[in-house]
């Protein structure tokens, strides 16, 4: 075997090795105790009883958040090792399919550059180690978007059908994607119109995607109707997320904290519903919290603008997931209070306090924890560099070739997804894991922007000689 990144077998083998290593060093801290897995396990019991025709005992305990898709994963893969293998296999397939698209369809010349980026995708590798629906939905979304890319290249209706099926599965795992997925047909129509490729047939074809997605979400709609007497296609945590998202601004005027158990949120829910024991992600509470969010923003728009600017800072400093190698999720690493305080000071640009924390804290880590910290910091650096590199290429491309930026359908569609995801972080609630779900879309954009900005002119010059 030739040891070269141009060699497919070597690249795929090295990719498999790296992902396996990331899974291995994360395995100790993988748990069903986090990320609502107890709810997904209840859904799996609900599905099991339905399949066997039993009278369902768990139905009354179920709500309308989270959406039920990951319960199917728990139904068939009960062991965390099996789920981890399944999620990482989907990740590997996604990366290989992206590589094949870039190399064989787009015929990029920067193959080594593209593959180096993919091999350095530690935020992505660690993202897929956790027991959460974001992993499966991310891989299926990437595969669905790839089918859209193929449609943009060849205009085959089969690609739209495959994309619709994959997107339908995605929305049963992470329902907020429904908004961007339903906007994709209109985006493609506008793109085709601007590029003078629009036909009536293509217009009708494109709406196959939302139609298929709707069909896939109908069972959830029937379920939500049985629970609330309202038919809806998403889960009911939107109000909760927007409300506590206001708390991401430090010392905000509302007195809200960015915590799921925020005291103010609990108080107003209790007051509104007359001490009724109601969850903040209940259907009624969801509508109420959304209205409260709107009221708070309207009454104090300047504070909300400050919040958005602070979220922008968080996006720049903490764009992608860094993994749970050191078990930060359960705060089970030494000096966790010092680490959290240092992190908070840096995000607030309070470098004086950060320096004091570094100097005054009696840091004490085991050899194992030092290794875990090094991996975490390396992952953080790679994520920040990737995001800044993407922004830099975007700025260069816009400044030099403003009129041609959106001529490439692949880049244009990638920007749509990135803008949607960043908007959630900016206007609702910033969590690096949301952005990491489209980490591979960032890599596709970087490769194509780099290719078109720095290499396409050189290739053309060589052809003209």
Secondary structure, DSSP 4 states (H G I P E B T S, - for coil): ---STT-HHHHHHHHHHHHHHHHHHHGGG--TTSTTHHHHHHHHHHHHHHHHTPPPSSGGG--SSS-SHHHHHHHH--SHHHHHHHHHHHHHHHHHHHHHIIIIIS--S-HHHHHHHHHT-HHHHHHTTSSSHHHHHHHHHHHHHHHHHHHHHH--HHHHHHHHHHHHHHHTT-TTHHHHHHHHHHHHHHHHHHTT---HHHHHHHTHHHHHHHHHHHHHHHHHHHHHS---SS-S-HHHHHHHHGGGSTT-TT---SSTT-HHHHHHHHHHTTT----TTSHHHHHHHHHHHHHHHHHTHHHHHHHHHHHHHHHHHS-S---STT-GGGT-STTHHHHHHHHHHHHTT-HHHHHHHHHHS-----HHHHHHHHHHHHHHHHHHHHHHHHHHHHHHHHHHHGGGGGGSHHHHHHHHHHHHHHHIIIII---HHHHHTTHHHHHHHHHHHHIIIIIHHHHHHHHH-
